[in-house]
C-alpha cells in the first residue's frame, strides 16, 4: 500500500519542540538506544536540529552533498556477457540493450524532482536511512520521488520491516505497514550516531567557555593599599581605584599594588578542546580523508589535494547510491516493461573525470601500443565517456 506523506500536515506539533533544550549526555544515550530498538522519531528529530546548529557538522554535510550533486547521471549498457544487475551469464542483444537504455533514460527524465530526491536520499549517509516514495502515473511510470523524513519511520529492532509512524509519535513500537515496492530505501551506517557525541561535548565546552568569559573575560581589579592605612584614607583610595577601573588615571600612594583575577591561568584549554572535537567530527564525516585540511593554500598543491579528496568521497557516495537506484528503480521497471528479458541497461551517477579515469585512459593507450585493443564499450563504461570511432 502506497501512502501519501506530508510532514507539514501530520507533524506540526514538532515545529514547537526543540530537542536541543536541556540535552545532556544521558538523554543523548537514551535517544541512541531507542534508535537501536527501531524507534526513530525523537532521535531523528534531534539529528535534524544538530545538523543545523553546528558549523562543522553543517559544513562537512554540505561539502559532501555538493560533491555528490556535481555528478551528472547517465544510462549505461552492460559490456561483455554478464548482466550488471541480474548477474545472468548470457549473450547480450544489442537491440535490447539500446531499447532498455532509451526506456530508462525516459523514465528518469520523467521524474520532476530527481535532483531534490537525490539531495534528500544523500542524508541517509548521516542519518542511517532514507526513504523516497514513488508516485506513479496511470501508465505505471514514476513521475515523482517524494522524500519521507526519517522521524516518520519505525521498525521492530535493528532489522525489522519499515513501517510508517503517523504523526511521528515518540516511543511508538509499531506503525502502518507499507508496500516496499513503492519506495526507494537506502540504509547505511549513521554518521550522526558518531558525530552526536563530539557535537554535544563541544557544545558543553562552549557553554563552559562562555561562563568562563562572563566571569574572567573582563578581569576583576583589586587595589592593595599601603600598610597602616586609616579608614579615612581607605575611602580616598577606594575613590581612586574606581576612577582607575573606569579607564581613568590616578595616583597611588607608595606601597600600593593592583591585582587582577585572571581565572588561574593565561591560556584556558577550551579552544584546544573544541579544535580536537572538530577534528573528530571532520574525520568521521569524511572517513578520515580530510586530515590535509590543516594544509594552507588555495589554487596550489594543497588546494588540489582538497578537491581530489572530495572527488574521492563523491565517487564513493555516487557508487553506493547508483546501486540503490539500479536495484530499486531500474529492476522493477525493466521487469514490468520487459518481462522475461535480461536486464542489460542501468542507471549510474557519473562523477567528474578524475585521476582514476585518466589512469584508465592511459592504460588503454599503453595496451594499444602493445597491440592489444580494449573493448570500446567496456572503456566507455569505465570512463563515462561516449566513445565513437572516427
N, C-alpha and C positions, 0 to 999 in steps of 0.2 A: 504494500500500500504506500503510494507516494503521499507526502504531506507537504503542504504549503506553509512555510515558516517565515514569520516576520517578527523580528525581535522587538521592534518598537511597539507592537500591539500587545504581545503576550508577556512582556517582561519589564514593564515600565517601573515597577516598584524598585528595581535595582538601580535606576537612574539616581535615586536619592541615597544610595548606600555606598559609602566609601570604605573599602576593605582595609585601607592603609591606616585608618584611625585606630589607635590602640594596638597595632600589630606588634607582636613580640615573638621571640623565638619559639616558646611553647605553642603559641597559636599557629605559627607557620608550620611547625612539625605536625600539628594536628591536621592542617589542611593537606599536607603532603601525604599523610597516612590515609586520609579519605580518598585521595586520588588513587592510591594503590587498591582500594576497595571498589573503584569504579564510580565513585561519587565525585563528579567534577564541577558542580555548579559554583560553589564558593571558591575552589582552588583556581578555576579558570577566570573567574571574575577578578581575583587577586592578580593573576598574571596580566590581565588586560590593563589594570592600573599600574602595575610595576613597569611594564614596557613604555608607559607614557610619563613616568615620573623620574626616571634615572637617565642622565645624559649618556652614560657609557652603554647601558643596555640598549637604549634607543638607537644610538649611532651604529653599534655593531649590527643590530637587526636591519636598519635601513641600508647599510652598505651591502649586506648580503642580499637583501631583496633587490636593490638596484642592480647588483651584478647579475642576478638571475634575469631581471626584466630587460636587460640589454640584449639578451639572447633572442634571436628570431626562432621561428619554428618551421619545420619542413616535413613533408611526407616522403619517406624513403621506401625503396623497394628492396626486397631481400636479394642478396647476392649468393651465388653458389647453389647448393641443393638442399639446404637446411632452412626451414622456416623460422623466422625471427621469434614469433610468439608461440606457435604451437609446437615447434621443435620437430615436426614430422620430416623425415628424410625422404624427399621425393623431388623429381624434376619440376622446375618452375615454368609455368606457362606465361610467357612474356605478355601476351594479350590480357590475361587475367591480372597480372601484376599492374599493368597500366590502368586497367579498369578500376581495380581496388584503390590505387593511388589517387585517381581522379575523384572517386567517391569520397574518400577520407578528406581530401582537400576541400571538397564542397561541404562536407559535414562540419569541419572546423570553421570554415568561413561563415557558416550559418549562425554560429554562437555569437550573440550580440555583446557579450561581456567577457570574452575569453581572457583578456589581459587582467581585468579585475579579479576573475576567478583564479588565475594563476597567482596573483599577488596574495590572495587570501589563503590558498592551499599551501603556499610557502610558509605561512605562520605555523604549520604543523611541525616544522623543524624546531621551533621554540616551545610550542605548547604540547607537543606529543602526538597530536592527531588533528585532522581537519576533514570536514565533510562538505561536499558540493552536491546539491540536489539537482538532478536532471529534469528539465522542463521540456516536454515533448510537444510537437505539433501533431495534427491528425494523421500525418503520413508516417509517424514514428521516428522522425528526425529530431535531434536535440537542438533547441533554439536558445537555451539559456542554462547556465550553471550557477544556481543560487547558493551563496555562502550561508552556511548554518553555523552560527557562533558556537564555540566549544562548550560554553556553560549550559547549553540546551541538551547535552548528551549524558547518558548514564548507562552503566552496564554492570553486570554481576561479576565482580572481581576484575583481575587484570585482562583476562582474555574472553570475557563474556560477549554476548551478542549486543550490538549497539541498539539502544532504544532512545526514543525522544522524550525528554523530560520537560513537558509543557510547563511554562512559567518558571523554569529553572528553580524548582523547589529545593531548598537546602536539605541535605540528609536523605533524599529520596533514593531508594534502592532500585526500583524498577520504573519503567516508563512505558510509552506506547511503542509496540513493535513496528518496525518499518521494513520496507522491501529493499534489501541491499542492492538489487539491480537498478534502483532508481537513484543511486548515489555513487559518487566517486569518493573513496575514503583513502586517506594517506595516514599511515601510522609509522612513527619512528621514536627515537629516544628524545624525551622532552628536555631541551637545553635549559628551559626556565626552571626545571627542578634543581639543576646545578647552580644556576645564576641567582636564584632567590636567596640562598644563604649569604653569599657575599653582599648582595644588594641590601639585605636587612642589616647586616653588620656595618656596612658603610653608612647607612642612614643613622644608625645609633651612634656611630663615631662622629658624624657631622653634628648630631644633636649635642653630644658632649662638648664638641669644639665650640659650638655656639654658646653653650653655658660657660665655658672657659673664657671666651672673649667678653661675655657680658660682665664677668667678674674682674678679669685681669686685662681686658683689651685696653682700657684707659687705666693705667696703674694708679693705685691709691698712694697718696703722698702724705708722709708724716714728718712734722718738724720736731727735731730733738733740740730742746733748748739748752742753754748753758747751765752749768751746775749752780745750785743755790739760788734759783730764780724765784723771786717773790710772786705772790698772787697777782699783784698789780702788773708786773712785767709779763706774766703769763697771758693776761688779757691783751696786752700790747703785741706780744709775739704771735698770738692767735690771729689778730687782725693782719699782721704782716704775712703770715702763712697763707691766709685766704686770698690775699692780693697776688701772691706768687702763683698759687694754684690756678687762679683765674687769668693766667697769662700776663700778669703784671710784673713789675720789677720792684725789688725792695732790698733793704739792708738787713743782714742777720748779725746779731752780736757774736763776738768771739766765743768759740766753744760750741756754737750751734751746728746742726747737721740736718740733712734731708734724706729720708729713707723712702724707697719705692717698693711696693709689693708687686712682684712680677710672677707669682704663681709657682715659685720654686725652681724655675729654670728659664733659660732664654730660648729654648727650642722644644716646644711641646711635640709629642710624637704623632699628632693627629694626621698631618699631611702625609707622612710616610705610610701610615696605616691605610689611608684612603687610596694612595697610589698602588699599594700592594693589592688591595681588593679590586681595584680597576683592572690590574693586570690579570687577576684570576678570571674576571668577567670576560676580558678580551680573549684570553687563551681558550676558555671553554666555548665562547661563541664563535670562534674561528678555527677550532680544532688545533690550536697551538701554532697556527701559521702566521700570526701577527706579531711575533716577537721582534721583527725588524722595524716595528713602528717606532722603536727608540732611535732609529736612524733618522738623521735630518736629511733634507733635500727634497726638492720638487723639480721634476724635469731632469733629474740626474739619475745615476745608477740606483740610488735608494728609492727614488720615486718610481722608477721602472719596476723595482722589486715589489713595491706595494701593489701596483697594477696587476702584475703577474700573479701575485698571491690571491687577489680577489678573482681573477680569472680561473685559477685552480678550484676555488670554492664554487664559483658559478658552474663550472663543468661538472663538479660532483653533484651539486643540487639538481642541475638540469638532467643528469643521467638518472637520478632516483625518481624525479617527477615524470620523466619520459616513460619510465617503466610503469608507473601508476596509470597514466593515460592509455598506454598500449593495452594493458590488461582489463581496465575497467571502462574504457570508452571505445577503443578500436575493436576489440574482440567481440563484445556483444553486438555492435552494429554490423560488423562484417559477417558474423554468423547468421544474423537475421536476414540480411540482404544478399548474401552469397552462401546460401545453405549448402552444406556438403563440400564446399571448396576449401582448399588450404589457404591460410592467411599469409599473404606474400607482400603486404604493404603495411607500413606502420608510421605512427607519429613520432617525432623526435624534436626536442629543443636543439637549436644549433648555436652554441656559444661562439663568439667571435674567434677567428683563427688565432691560435697562439703558437707557442714554440713546439707543442706536441704535433700540431698539423704540419708545421714546417718540417719537422723531422720525418714525418710520413712521406711528404713530397720529395725530400732529399733522398730517402731510402729508395723510392720508386725510380728516381733518376739514376742512382748508382746501379740498381738492378738492370735498368735499361741499357746502360753502357756495357754491362756484363753479358748482354744478350738475352736477358730474362725480362719478360713483359708482365706487369701487374695487371690483373683484370680491371678494366676501367670502371666497372660497376662497383667492385669492391673498394677501389681507390676513392670513388665518389662517396661511398658510404662512410669511409674512414675520415675523409677530409671535410665533407659537407659541400664540396664544390660540385656544380653541374658540369660534367666533362663531356666535350664533344670532339670528335676527330675533325681535323682541318681538311 
